[in-house]
């Protein structure tokens, strides 16, 4: 089965751009007899599942990790599973699952977007061969390291200090923690103001705010995933 996604216009645009076919995972807009355009997630991790319950349960974890991947690039992503779909007799069949609605809030804007054009010495545009997007490569890398998957999940949505600290611990346990001035500042801010009352060390002279902390941890996770993806291709 495939997983149907619920996304606002901005998230739908970002996911369609970051998760393109034929690479895994990818999303597509598919026409339904109701006249709706369904945003559908296709991945080999769901291919062998035949029930709505199994597809939804497995897909929910995948979507949370993908939200973490996208949020690390665009600062926000609030896509949710919204049922399943499959083709029967040439028709797209949608399976719905009812659940309690929850509220989601997002802050911050997307990162700058660049298009790189490469030309040869004659000035002709060089078209690179198709390749997975950075988001797809990072997701694939996360599937090879459970701790980095957990770090992504902690950073999905709108993580607080507790979740961000957990993400840092996952990076450390995975061997990707690079201590430096900013990570020390993050740790001291989290420990002094948010995790417990630290009486052994002085408070940081320039505490980090939550938005800056999210960017720092997500950036470190991106670096770890990119490094892991590079190792896999060597």
RAUR-V991835 format. One record per backbone hydrogen bond with DSSP energy under -1.0 kcal/mol. CO is the residue of the C=O (numbers start at 0). NH is the residue of the N-H. If there is no record, write none. Layout:
CO/NH
CO/NH
//
This chain:
1/84
2/40
3/81
5/79
7/11
8/12
9/13
10/14
11/15
12/16
13/17
14/18
18/26
19/22
25/41
27/39
29/37
31/34
35/31
37/29
38/4
39/27
40/2
41/25
42/45
45/48
50/54
51/55
52/56
53/57
54/58
55/59
56/60
57/61
58/62
59/63
60/64
61/65
62/66
63/67
64/68
65/69
66/70
67/71
69/72
69/73
70/74
79/5
82/3
83/94
84/1
85/92
87/90
90/87
92/85
94/83
117/125
119/122
123/119
132/136
133/137
134/138
135/139
136/140
137/141
138/142
140/143
141/144
144/148
145/149
146/150
147/151
148/152
149/153
150/154
159/163
160/164
161/165
162/166
163/167
164/168
165/169
166/170
167/171
168/172
169/173
170/175
171/174
179/183
180/184
181/185
182/186
183/187
184/188
185/189
186/190
187/191
188/192
189/193
189/194
190/195
208/212
209/213
210/214
211/215
212/216
213/217
214/218
215/219
216/220
217/221
218/222
219/223
220/224
221/225
222/226
223/227
224/228
225/229
226/230
227/231
//
